[in-house]
Amino acid sequence: MRTRSSRTLIVAALLAWACGRTEVVRLDAEPLPVPDAGRDAGGADAGPDAGRDAGIDAGVDAGPVDGGDKPCIVGRFGLTPAVPVVGLVLDRSGSMGDPFPDGVSKWDALRGALGATLPAVDQTMQLGLLLFPVSSTQECVPFASFNVPPATGQVQRILELLDAGSPVGGTPTAAAIDMAALHLRARRTASTAKALVLATDGAPICNGNLDPRTCTCLGQPPCRSVLCLDLDETSAAIARAADAGMPTYVIGLEATSEQLFVDALNAMALAGTRPQAGAKRYYAATSRSELQRAFAAIRDQVSQCSYLTSSVPNAQGSIVVTRDGGRIPFDVTGDAGWRWTDRGNGELLIHGLDCTLANGRPGALEALVTCGP
């Protein structure tokens, strides 16, 4: 397994042609302000709860609950809408300065799409921002904490910070996800549900432990380890976040549909447990308008389909979720019915038609909980 310190021991020249893909890095960007900016992304939480629930029949879940979580109380409880806490994990690698087919740079399109979609939830969704990488001199290091900590009323700060930045450096996606998940997980409360939104245009790199002789290299020869495709560790980081109750929505900013990048984005979207249907499992965007639609779809899903129960079954108990008295099936795949997103905190996500029917009528949703001895 890689060590986080290996990411910081990177010579800028190794990435001078990479920019997260194969383009030329522009070295004119300055670091953006954040507490302890540039500190190595060590200590990210790699010990999530013990896996996703599985093997549950007919909506009854009898898996273990972590100690110190919500209590098990026998009875029928109304589900309450969760306050979404969303960490925006945004790629600002050098290739984000390249244009979409319409001539607008991917970075400018990203800023414009966020400016069009986020104000609507400024006071109802806790939003935070984490950018990667730090600067031209720390091209394989994400910021060590959120540039803008998650809270309501943060949209203006987020947009101002994006206006002040510019694309530079490589694509340390794994470290960025680990860092965002570490800080977001610490914000667990009884009334919130958490998610990450990863927007990136390239395949992840920056793992100094990979073997350049055998890896898929994204730089010009001779290859260096930090230019190797780092998909396995990145997918693992995204899966760790999902296991800890933080699913990741993946947006792919495409100036090209090269299969390598499609496959990488698909793998990350599947690991994040919020994939799209179809050949492209991520939210694909080739223009500002497509980016705007992608952010709007994610915004609406995060804000409308997450609910909380005040009682969580213990190891010998069970839970049945109903809408207007009819059972909503438990489905760990997330294709239909409902599934836990943070069981210990009582967070669950309702999918498909049941979510649509419940929107605006949270009182129709209930959880019937039993507790074992």
MIMIFI-485224 format. One record per residue (C-alpha): residue number from 1; x, y negated, z negated. Coordinates in nm, 4 decimals. Each point is the difference from the previous one (the first is absolute). Example, Ala and Ser with C-alpha at 12.3 -4.5 7.8 and 13.67 -1.06 7.14 Angstrom:
{i->1 | px->1.2300 | py->0.4500 | pz->-0.7800}
{i->2 | px->0.1370 | py->-0.3440 | pz->0.0660}
***
This chain:
{i->1 | px->0.0000 | py->0.0000 | pz->0.0000}
{i->2 | px->0.1293 | py->-0.3438 | pz->0.0792}
{i->3 | px->0.1040 | py->-0.2409 | pz->-0.2753}
{i->4 | px->-0.1382 | py->-0.3504 | pz->0.0089}
{i->5 | px->0.3463 | py->-0.1481 | pz->-0.0433}
{i->6 | px->0.1021 | py->0.1396 | pz->0.3361}
{i->7 | px->-0.2347 | py->-0.2419 | pz->0.1667}
{i->8 | px->0.1840 | py->-0.3015 | pz->-0.1280}
{i->9 | px->0.3449 | py->0.1129 | pz->0.1158}
{i->10 | px->-0.0707 | py->-0.1004 | pz->0.3562}
{i->11 | px->0.2269 | py->-0.2066 | pz->0.2188}
{i->12 | px->-0.2001 | py->-0.2500 | pz->0.2030}
{i->13 | px->0.1905 | py->0.0886 | pz->0.3131}
{i->14 | px->-0.1446 | py->0.3509 | pz->-0.0075}
{i->15 | px->-0.3409 | py->-0.1459 | pz->0.0757}
{i->16 | px->0.0996 | py->-0.2838 | pz->0.2309}
{i->17 | px->-0.1672 | py->0.1710 | pz->0.2907}
{i->18 | px->-0.2799 | py->0.1846 | pz->-0.1810}
{i->19 | px->-0.2607 | py->-0.2405 | pz->-0.1445}
{i->20 | px->-0.2010 | py->0.2939 | pz->-0.1194}
{i->21 | px->0.0013 | py->0.1363 | pz->0.3559}
{i->22 | px->0.2531 | py->-0.0696 | pz->0.2740}
{i->23 | px->-0.0098 | py->-0.3773 | pz->0.0440}
{i->24 | px->0.2532 | py->-0.2710 | pz->-0.0863}
{i->25 | px->-0.0208 | py->-0.1439 | pz->-0.3493}
{i->26 | px->-0.0378 | py->-0.3746 | pz->-0.0390}
{i->27 | px->0.2073 | py->-0.1028 | pz->-0.2991}
{i->28 | px->-0.1539 | py->-0.3411 | pz->-0.0666}
{i->29 | px->-0.2612 | py->0.0900 | pz->-0.2611}
{i->30 | px->0.0457 | py->-0.0857 | pz->-0.3655}
{i->31 | px->-0.1215 | py->0.2143 | pz->-0.2901}
{i->32 | px->-0.3500 | py->-0.0714 | pz->-0.1226}
{i->33 | px->-0.0473 | py->-0.0883 | pz->-0.3668}
{i->34 | px->-0.0887 | py->0.2716 | pz->-0.2459}
{i->35 | px->0.1158 | py->0.0849 | pz->-0.3533}
{i->36 | px->0.3176 | py->0.2133 | pz->0.0199}
{i->37 | px->-0.0107 | py->-0.0149 | pz->0.3797}
{i->38 | px->0.2354 | py->0.2436 | pz->0.1604}
{i->39 | px->0.0416 | py->0.2213 | pz->-0.3055}
{i->40 | px->0.0372 | py->0.3599 | pz->0.1143}
{i->41 | px->-0.3275 | py->0.1884 | pz->0.0218}
{i->42 | px->0.1005 | py->0.2473 | pz->-0.2673}
{i->43 | px->-0.2292 | py->0.1490 | pz->-0.2562}
{i->44 | px->-0.3018 | py->0.0355 | pz->0.2256}
{i->45 | px->-0.2488 | py->0.2431 | pz->-0.1434}
{i->46 | px->0.0627 | py->0.3434 | pz->0.1451}
{i->47 | px->-0.1996 | py->0.1915 | pz->-0.2573}
{i->48 | px->-0.3670 | py->-0.0338 | pz->0.0961}
{i->49 | px->-0.2857 | py->0.1880 | pz->-0.1539}
{i->50 | px->-0.0098 | py->0.3698 | pz->0.0763}
{i->51 | px->-0.1336 | py->-0.0001 | pz->0.3540}
{i->52 | px->-0.3320 | py->-0.0513 | pz->0.1696}
{i->53 | px->-0.3032 | py->0.1873 | pz->-0.1243}
{i->54 | px->-0.0850 | py->0.3007 | pz->0.2158}
{i->55 | px->-0.2312 | py->0.2979 | pz->0.0146}
{i->56 | px->-0.3022 | py->-0.1790 | pz->-0.1413}
{i->57 | px->-0.3449 | py->0.1408 | pz->0.0729}
{i->58 | px->-0.3227 | py->-0.1949 | pz->0.0442}
{i->59 | px->0.1277 | py->-0.3262 | pz->-0.1428}
{i->60 | px->0.1015 | py->0.1424 | pz->-0.3381}
{i->61 | px->0.3596 | py->-0.0776 | pz->-0.0974}
{i->62 | px->0.1614 | py->0.1793 | pz->-0.2919}
{i->63 | px->0.3639 | py->-0.1041 | pz->0.0379}
{i->64 | px->0.2208 | py->-0.1366 | pz->-0.2784}
{i->65 | px->0.0012 | py->-0.3615 | pz->-0.1100}
{i->66 | px->0.3175 | py->-0.1780 | pz->-0.1065}
{i->67 | px->0.0289 | py->-0.0873 | pz->-0.3673}
{i->68 | px->-0.0964 | py->-0.3522 | pz->-0.0973}
{i->69 | px->-0.2548 | py->-0.0411 | pz->0.2786}
{i->70 | px->-0.3743 | py->-0.0631 | pz->-0.0125}
{i->71 | px->-0.1815 | py->0.2250 | pz->-0.2473}
{i->72 | px->-0.2367 | py->0.2839 | pz->0.0798}
{i->73 | px->-0.3501 | py->-0.0859 | pz->-0.1219}
{i->74 | px->-0.2960 | py->0.2212 | pz->0.0789}
{i->75 | px->-0.2799 | py->-0.1768 | pz->0.1818}
{i->76 | px->-0.1151 | py->-0.1823 | pz->0.3093}
{i->77 | px->0.1864 | py->-0.3166 | pz->0.0912}
{i->78 | px->-0.0537 | py->-0.2625 | pz->0.2669}
{i->79 | px->0.2934 | py->-0.0598 | pz->0.2325}
{i->80 | px->0.1261 | py->-0.3568 | pz->0.0186}
{i->81 | px->0.1750 | py->-0.1586 | pz->0.2995}
{i->82 | px->0.3739 | py->-0.0255 | pz->-0.0596}
{i->83 | px->0.1925 | py->-0.3238 | pz->0.0362}
{i->84 | px->0.2490 | py->0.0734 | pz->0.2815}
{i->85 | px->0.3694 | py->-0.0633 | pz->-0.0682}
{i->86 | px->0.1830 | py->0.0092 | pz->0.3320}
{i->87 | px->0.3724 | py->-0.0224 | pz->0.0594}
{i->88 | px->0.0911 | py->-0.1252 | pz->0.3474}
{i->89 | px->0.3323 | py->0.1626 | pz->0.0958}
{i->90 | px->0.1109 | py->-0.1878 | pz->0.3100}
{i->91 | px->0.2877 | py->0.0768 | pz->0.2354}
{i->92 | px->0.1982 | py->-0.3088 | pz->0.0946}
{i->93 | px->0.2852 | py->0.1830 | pz->0.1738}
{i->94 | px->0.1656 | py->-0.1642 | pz->0.2982}
{i->95 | px->-0.2175 | py->0.1706 | pz->0.2580}
{i->96 | px->-0.3076 | py->-0.1707 | pz->-0.1481}
{i->97 | px->0.1203 | py->-0.3063 | pz->0.1894}
{i->98 | px->-0.0604 | py->0.1760 | pz->0.3319}
{i->99 | px->-0.3133 | py->-0.0906 | pz->0.1956}
{i->100 | px->-0.3218 | py->0.1873 | pz->0.0504}
{i->101 | px->-0.1134 | py->0.0312 | pz->0.3647}
{i->102 | px->-0.1819 | py->-0.3336 | pz->-0.0359}
{i->103 | px->0.3278 | py->-0.1754 | pz->-0.0844}
{i->104 | px->-0.0730 | py->-0.0638 | pz->-0.3688}
{i->105 | px->0.2640 | py->0.1426 | pz->-0.2326}
{i->106 | px->-0.1052 | py->0.2852 | pz->-0.2248}
{i->107 | px->0.0933 | py->-0.2075 | pz->-0.3057}
{i->108 | px->-0.2133 | py->-0.2973 | pz->0.1100}
{i->109 | px->-0.2875 | py->0.2330 | pz->0.0866}
{i->110 | px->0.0257 | py->0.1609 | pz->-0.3433}
{i->111 | px->-0.0118 | py->-0.3363 | pz->-0.1756}
{i->112 | px->-0.2939 | py->-0.1114 | pz->0.2105}
{i->113 | px->-0.1963 | py->0.3201 | pz->-0.0626}
{i->114 | px->0.0501 | py->-0.0257 | pz->-0.3750}
{i->115 | px->-0.1025 | py->-0.3650 | pz->0.0076}
{i->116 | px->-0.3228 | py->0.0960 | pz->0.1732}
{i->117 | px->-0.0965 | py->0.2966 | pz->-0.2192}
{i->118 | px->0.1252 | py->-0.0573 | pz->-0.3553}
{i->119 | px->-0.1771 | py->-0.3244 | pz->-0.1012}
{i->120 | px->-0.3342 | py->0.1831 | pz->-0.0078}
{i->121 | px->0.1188 | py->0.2141 | pz->-0.2931}
{i->122 | px->0.2232 | py->-0.2542 | pz->-0.1742}
{i->123 | px->-0.2154 | py->-0.0041 | pz->-0.3144}
{i->124 | px->-0.1249 | py->0.3597 | pz->0.0040}
{i->125 | px->0.3144 | py->0.2017 | pz->0.0787}
{i->126 | px->0.3295 | py->-0.0099 | pz->-0.1850}
{i->127 | px->0.2604 | py->-0.0392 | pz->0.2743}
{i->128 | px->0.3772 | py->0.0231 | pz->-0.0248}
{i->129 | px->0.2853 | py->-0.0170 | pz->0.2514}
{i->130 | px->0.3266 | py->0.1924 | pz->0.0268}
{i->131 | px->0.2278 | py->-0.0630 | pz->0.2982}
{i->132 | px->0.2846 | py->0.2098 | pz->0.1365}
{i->133 | px->0.2916 | py->-0.0423 | pz->0.0484}
{i->134 | px->0.1412 | py->-0.2799 | pz->-0.2165}
{i->135 | px->0.2306 | py->-0.1802 | pz->0.2442}
{i->136 | px->0.2702 | py->0.0312 | pz->0.2638}
{i->137 | px->0.2531 | py->0.0845 | pz->-0.2689}
{i->138 | px->-0.2289 | py->0.2565 | pz->-0.1659}
{i->139 | px->-0.1468 | py->0.1589 | pz->0.3097}
{i->140 | px->-0.0779 | py->0.3342 | pz->-0.1625}
{i->141 | px->-0.1426 | py->-0.1281 | pz->-0.3286}
{i->142 | px->-0.3624 | py->-0.0963 | pz->-0.0700}
{i->143 | px->-0.0868 | py->-0.2589 | pz->-0.2597}
{i->144 | px->0.0168 | py->0.1438 | pz->-0.3502}
{i->145 | px->-0.3524 | py->-0.1052 | pz->-0.0942}
{i->146 | px->-0.3002 | py->-0.1635 | pz->0.1623}
{i->147 | px->0.0848 | py->-0.3314 | pz->0.1653}
{i->148 | px->-0.3540 | py->-0.0991 | pz->-0.0972}
{i->149 | px->-0.1377 | py->0.2025 | pz->-0.2955}
{i->150 | px->-0.3483 | py->0.1471 | pz->0.0528}
{i->151 | px->-0.2760 | py->-0.2286 | pz->-0.1244}
{i->152 | px->-0.3058 | py->-0.1785 | pz->0.1282}
{i->153 | px->0.0525 | py->-0.3402 | pz->0.1592}
{i->154 | px->0.3363 | py->0.0961 | pz->0.1542}
{i->155 | px->-0.0802 | py->-0.0284 | pz->0.3695}
{i->156 | px->0.1424 | py->-0.3499 | pz->0.0410}
{i->157 | px->0.3274 | py->0.1009 | pz->-0.1687}
{i->158 | px->0.0258 | py->0.3079 | pz->0.2212}
{i->159 | px->-0.0544 | py->-0.1985 | pz->0.3196}
{i->160 | px->0.2459 | py->-0.2705 | pz->-0.1054}
{i->161 | px->0.2661 | py->0.2599 | pz->-0.0702}
{i->162 | px->-0.0537 | py->0.1613 | pz->0.3383}
{i->163 | px->0.0226 | py->-0.3411 | pz->0.1671}
{i->164 | px->0.3350 | py->-0.0576 | pz->-0.1708}
{i->165 | px->0.1493 | py->0.3319 | pz->0.1089}
{i->166 | px->0.1290 | py->0.1414 | pz->0.3242}
{i->167 | px->0.0909 | py->0.3492 | pz->0.1252}
{i->168 | px->0.3427 | py->0.1409 | pz->-0.0816}
{i->169 | px->0.1732 | py->0.3271 | pz->-0.0812}
{i->170 | px->-0.0887 | py->0.3671 | pz->-0.0170}
{i->171 | px->-0.2986 | py->0.2063 | pz->-0.1136}
{i->172 | px->0.0408 | py->0.1436 | pz->-0.3538}
{i->173 | px->-0.3613 | py->0.1178 | pz->-0.0108}
{i->174 | px->0.0456 | py->0.2783 | pz->-0.2559}
{i->175 | px->0.1588 | py->-0.2321 | pz->-0.2553}
{i->176 | px->-0.2652 | py->-0.2666 | pz->0.0614}
{i->177 | px->-0.2862 | py->0.2447 | pz->-0.0605}
{i->178 | px->0.1675 | py->0.1380 | pz->-0.3131}
{i->179 | px->0.0472 | py->-0.3499 | pz->-0.1385}
{i->180 | px->-0.3541 | py->-0.1154 | pz->0.0773}
{i->181 | px->-0.1475 | py->0.3169 | pz->-0.1509}
{i->182 | px->0.2130 | py->-0.0334 | pz->-0.3132}
{i->183 | px->-0.1305 | py->-0.3482 | pz->-0.0750}
{i->184 | px->-0.3561 | py->0.0642 | pz->0.1124}
{i->185 | px->-0.0320 | py->0.3130 | pz->-0.2121}
{i->186 | px->0.0943 | py->-0.1991 | pz->-0.3083}
{i->187 | px->-0.3108 | py->-0.2154 | pz->0.0559}
{i->188 | px->-0.2448 | py->0.2807 | pz->-0.0839}
{i->189 | px->-0.3150 | py->-0.1354 | pz->-0.1691}
{i->190 | px->-0.3471 | py->0.1328 | pz->-0.0617}
{i->191 | px->-0.1612 | py->-0.2111 | pz->0.2731}
{i->192 | px->0.2369 | py->0.0146 | pz->0.2971}
{i->193 | px->0.0832 | py->0.2314 | pz->0.2882}
{i->194 | px->0.3350 | py->-0.0289 | pz->0.1762}
{i->195 | px->0.1196 | py->0.0378 | pz->0.3587}
{i->196 | px->0.2961 | py->-0.0891 | pz->0.2202}
{i->197 | px->-0.0139 | py->-0.1400 | pz->0.3514}
{i->198 | px->0.3171 | py->0.0648 | pz->0.2003}
{i->199 | px->0.0411 | py->-0.2053 | pz->0.3174}
{i->200 | px->0.3068 | py->0.0955 | pz->0.2041}
{i->201 | px->0.1130 | py->0.0052 | pz->0.3610}
{i->202 | px->0.2759 | py->0.2565 | pz->-0.0187}
{i->203 | px->0.1109 | py->0.3342 | pz->-0.1240}
{i->204 | px->0.1658 | py->-0.0084 | pz->-0.3448}
{i->205 | px->0.3786 | py->0.0021 | pz->-0.0400}
{i->206 | px->0.2542 | py->-0.0971 | pz->-0.2704}
{i->207 | px->0.0640 | py->0.3374 | pz->-0.1672}
{i->208 | px->0.3750 | py->0.0181 | pz->-0.0521}
{i->209 | px->-0.0194 | py->0.3697 | pz->-0.0920}
{i->210 | px->-0.1038 | py->0.1246 | pz->0.3438}
{i->211 | px->0.2455 | py->0.1743 | pz->0.2315}
{i->212 | px->0.0593 | py->-0.2061 | pz->0.3157}
{i->213 | px->0.1223 | py->0.3108 | pz->0.1804}
{i->214 | px->-0.3378 | py->0.1732 | pz->-0.0218}
{i->215 | px->-0.2611 | py->-0.2721 | pz->-0.0571}
{i->216 | px->-0.2225 | py->-0.1817 | pz->0.2464}
{i->217 | px->0.1994 | py->-0.3182 | pz->0.0453}
{i->218 | px->-0.1736 | py->-0.3316 | pz->0.0698}
{i->219 | px->0.3167 | py->-0.1983 | pz->0.0679}
{i->220 | px->0.2577 | py->-0.0105 | pz->0.2728}
{i->221 | px->0.2887 | py->0.2479 | pz->-0.0217}
{i->222 | px->0.1991 | py->0.0696 | pz->-0.2013}
{i->223 | px->-0.2837 | py->0.0674 | pz->-0.2419}
{i->224 | px->0.0162 | py->-0.0832 | pz->-0.3703}
{i->225 | px->-0.2071 | py->0.1603 | pz->-0.2740}
{i->226 | px->-0.1922 | py->-0.3206 | pz->-0.0694}
{i->227 | px->-0.1191 | py->0.0018 | pz->0.3609}
{i->228 | px->-0.1502 | py->0.3494 | pz->-0.0291}
{i->229 | px->-0.3750 | py->0.0456 | pz->0.0059}
{i->230 | px->-0.1021 | py->0.0227 | pz->-0.3670}
{i->231 | px->-0.3477 | py->0.1451 | pz->0.0467}
{i->232 | px->0.0100 | py->0.2834 | pz->-0.2537}
{i->233 | px->0.0909 | py->-0.2190 | pz->-0.2977}
{i->234 | px->-0.2383 | py->-0.2751 | pz->0.1117}
{i->235 | px->-0.2921 | py->0.2413 | pz->0.0325}
{i->236 | px->0.0911 | py->0.1442 | pz->-0.3409}
{i->237 | px->-0.0021 | py->-0.3476 | pz->-0.1567}
{i->238 | px->-0.3426 | py->-0.0720 | pz->0.1496}
{i->239 | px->-0.1308 | py->0.3377 | pz->-0.1207}
{i->240 | px->0.1329 | py->-0.0674 | pz->-0.3512}
{i->241 | px->-0.1920 | py->-0.3261 | pz->-0.0070}
{i->242 | px->-0.3174 | py->0.1740 | pz->0.1177}
{i->243 | px->0.0387 | py->0.2703 | pz->-0.2655}
{i->244 | px->0.0254 | py->-0.2758 | pz->-0.2607}
{i->245 | px->-0.3293 | py->-0.1525 | pz->0.1134}
{i->246 | px->0.1322 | py->-0.2482 | pz->0.2566}
{i->247 | px->-0.0969 | py->0.0992 | pz->0.3547}
{i->248 | px->0.1798 | py->-0.1758 | pz->0.2843}
{i->249 | px->-0.1690 | py->-0.1399 | pz->0.3082}
{i->250 | px->0.2521 | py->-0.0147 | pz->0.2872}
{i->251 | px->-0.0139 | py->-0.2657 | pz->0.2711}
{i->252 | px->0.2310 | py->0.0500 | pz->0.2972}
{i->253 | px->0.0932 | py->-0.3134 | pz->0.1946}
{i->254 | px->0.0674 | py->0.1366 | pz->0.3452}
{i->255 | px->0.1906 | py->-0.1707 | pz->0.2768}
{i->256 | px->0.0568 | py->0.3466 | pz->0.1422}
{i->257 | px->-0.1641 | py->0.3394 | pz->-0.0353}
{i->258 | px->0.3229 | py->0.2007 | pz->-0.0121}
{i->259 | px->-0.0913 | py->0.3430 | pz->-0.1320}
{i->260 | px->0.2690 | py->-0.0020 | pz->-0.2679}
{i->261 | px->-0.1539 | py->-0.3049 | pz->-0.1634}
{i->262 | px->-0.3554 | py->0.1292 | pz->0.0426}
{i->263 | px->0.0975 | py->0.3263 | pz->-0.1678}
{i->264 | px->0.1723 | py->-0.1838 | pz->-0.2856}
{i->265 | px->-0.2973 | py->-0.2288 | pz->-0.0623}
{i->266 | px->-0.2386 | py->0.2967 | pz->0.0167}
{i->267 | px->0.2031 | py->0.1853 | pz->-0.2623}
{i->268 | px->-0.0013 | py->-0.3018 | pz->-0.2306}
{i->269 | px->-0.3748 | py->-0.0506 | pz->0.0435}
{i->270 | px->-0.0724 | py->0.3636 | pz->-0.0824}
{i->271 | px->0.2235 | py->-0.0156 | pz->-0.3078}
{i->272 | px->-0.1907 | py->-0.3077 | pz->-0.1146}
{i->273 | px->-0.3316 | py->0.1957 | pz->0.0034}
{i->274 | px->-0.1847 | py->-0.2762 | pz->0.1889}
{i->275 | px->0.0490 | py->0.1062 | pz->0.3629}
{i->276 | px->-0.2086 | py->-0.1055 | pz->0.2943}
{i->277 | px->-0.1705 | py->0.2534 | pz->0.2247}
{i->278 | px->0.1479 | py->0.0691 | pz->0.3427}
{i->279 | px->0.3460 | py->0.0408 | pz->0.1472}
{i->280 | px->0.1322 | py->-0.3021 | pz->-0.1874}
{i->281 | px->-0.0666 | py->0.0549 | pz->-0.3685}
{i->282 | px->0.1142 | py->-0.3506 | pz->-0.0927}
{i->283 | px->-0.1625 | py->-0.3348 | pz->0.0778}
{i->284 | px->0.1634 | py->-0.0856 | pz->0.3317}
{i->285 | px->0.0343 | py->-0.3642 | pz->0.1051}
{i->286 | px->0.1530 | py->-0.1593 | pz->0.3078}
{i->287 | px->-0.1301 | py->-0.3550 | pz->-0.0549}
{i->288 | px->-0.1097 | py->-0.2395 | pz->-0.2712}
{i->289 | px->-0.3665 | py->0.0788 | pz->0.0675}
{i->290 | px->0.0600 | py->0.3748 | pz->-0.0470}
{i->291 | px->0.1986 | py->-0.0692 | pz->-0.3154}
{i->292 | px->-0.2848 | py->-0.2137 | pz->-0.1276}
{i->293 | px->-0.2486 | py->0.2821 | pz->0.0592}
{i->294 | px->0.2302 | py->0.2484 | pz->-0.1732}
{i->295 | px->0.0398 | py->-0.2168 | pz->-0.3098}
{i->296 | px->-0.3736 | py->-0.0695 | pz->-0.0088}
{i->297 | px->-0.0830 | py->0.3721 | pz->0.0167}
{i->298 | px->0.2441 | py->0.0821 | pz->-0.2789}
{i->299 | px->-0.1141 | py->-0.2969 | pz->-0.2081}
{i->300 | px->-0.3610 | py->0.1097 | pz->0.0225}
{i->301 | px->0.0748 | py->0.3637 | pz->-0.0784}
{i->302 | px->0.2119 | py->-0.0810 | pz->-0.3029}
{i->303 | px->-0.2507 | py->-0.2487 | pz->-0.1371}
{i->304 | px->-0.3163 | py->0.1999 | pz->0.0640}
{i->305 | px->0.0622 | py->0.3678 | pz->-0.0673}
{i->306 | px->0.1971 | py->0.0188 | pz->-0.3274}
{i->307 | px->-0.1922 | py->0.0715 | pz->-0.3215}
{i->308 | px->0.0739 | py->0.0710 | pz->-0.3656}
{i->309 | px->-0.1491 | py->0.2380 | pz->-0.2544}
{i->310 | px->0.0357 | py->-0.0699 | pz->-0.3712}
{i->311 | px->0.0147 | py->0.3717 | pz->-0.0855}
{i->312 | px->0.2440 | py->0.2483 | pz->0.1522}
{i->313 | px->-0.0428 | py->0.3787 | pz->-0.0504}
{i->314 | px->0.2640 | py->0.1822 | pz->-0.1959}
{i->315 | px->0.1625 | py->0.3267 | pz->0.1088}
{i->316 | px->-0.3065 | py->0.2054 | pz->-0.0928}
{i->317 | px->-0.2561 | py->-0.2566 | pz->0.1142}
{i->318 | px->-0.1555 | py->-0.0956 | pz->0.3324}
{i->319 | px->-0.1336 | py->-0.2982 | pz->0.1902}
{i->320 | px->-0.2744 | py->-0.0303 | pz->0.2604}
{i->321 | px->-0.0377 | py->-0.3257 | pz->0.1927}
{i->322 | px->-0.3476 | py->-0.0883 | pz->0.1273}
{i->323 | px->-0.1679 | py->-0.2696 | pz->0.2067}
{i->324 | px->-0.3705 | py->-0.0498 | pz->-0.0688}
{i->325 | px->0.0068 | py->0.3374 | pz->-0.1741}
{i->326 | px->0.1475 | py->0.1898 | pz->0.2944}
{i->327 | px->0.3412 | py->0.1606 | pz->-0.0409}
{i->328 | px->0.2956 | py->-0.1483 | pz->0.1884}
{i->329 | px->0.2441 | py->0.2839 | pz->0.0728}
{i->330 | px->0.3576 | py->-0.0111 | pz->-0.1227}
{i->331 | px->0.2428 | py->0.0086 | pz->0.2943}
{i->332 | px->0.3703 | py->-0.0168 | pz->-0.0762}
{i->333 | px->0.0798 | py->-0.0628 | pz->0.3692}
{i->334 | px->-0.1805 | py->-0.3339 | pz->-0.0041}
{i->335 | px->-0.1947 | py->0.0790 | pz->0.3156}
{i->336 | px->-0.3382 | py->-0.0227 | pz->-0.1730}
{i->337 | px->-0.1559 | py->-0.0095 | pz->-0.3451}
{i->338 | px->0.2221 | py->-0.1311 | pz->-0.2792}
{i->339 | px->0.3477 | py->0.0591 | pz->-0.1415}
{i->340 | px->0.2095 | py->-0.1250 | pz->-0.2892}
{i->341 | px->0.2504 | py->-0.2765 | pz->0.0685}
{i->342 | px->0.1119 | py->-0.0269 | pz->-0.3654}
{i->343 | px->-0.1806 | py->0.2618 | pz->-0.2019}
{i->344 | px->0.1443 | py->-0.0997 | pz->-0.3359}
{i->345 | px->-0.1247 | py->-0.3547 | pz->0.0485}
{i->346 | px->-0.3382 | py->0.1188 | pz->0.1276}
{i->347 | px->0.0598 | py->-0.1419 | pz->0.3503}
{i->348 | px->-0.1694 | py->0.1734 | pz->0.2905}
{i->349 | px->-0.0620 | py->-0.0755 | pz->0.3662}
{i->350 | px->-0.3271 | py->0.0737 | pz->0.1775}
{i->351 | px->0.0237 | py->0.0622 | pz->0.3733}
{i->352 | px->-0.2125 | py->-0.0250 | pz->0.3101}
{i->353 | px->-0.3763 | py->-0.0342 | pz->-0.0083}
{i->354 | px->-0.0192 | py->0.0256 | pz->-0.3773}
{i->355 | px->0.2211 | py->-0.3060 | pz->-0.0334}
{i->356 | px->-0.2031 | py->-0.1887 | pz->0.2586}
{i->357 | px->-0.3262 | py->0.0835 | pz->-0.1759}
{i->358 | px->0.1409 | py->-0.0912 | pz->-0.3408}
{i->359 | px->0.1297 | py->-0.3425 | pz->0.1044}
{i->360 | px->-0.2144 | py->-0.2650 | pz->-0.1607}
{i->361 | px->-0.1686 | py->0.2630 | pz->-0.2209}
{i->362 | px->0.2642 | py->0.1127 | pz->-0.2515}
{i->363 | px->-0.2777 | py->0.0853 | pz->-0.2433}
{i->364 | px->-0.0921 | py->0.2959 | pz->0.2214}
{i->365 | px->0.3296 | py->0.1735 | pz->-0.0851}
{i->366 | px->0.0381 | py->0.2097 | pz->-0.3132}
{i->367 | px->0.2404 | py->0.2549 | pz->-0.1460}
{i->368 | px->-0.1221 | py->0.2933 | pz->-0.2089}
{i->369 | px->0.2867 | py->0.1031 | pz->-0.2288}
{i->370 | px->0.0396 | py->0.3054 | pz->-0.2207}
{i->371 | px->0.2858 | py->0.0669 | pz->-0.2417}
{i->372 | px->0.1444 | py->0.3282 | pz->-0.1128}
{i->373 | px->0.0994 | py->0.0834 | pz->-0.3596}
***
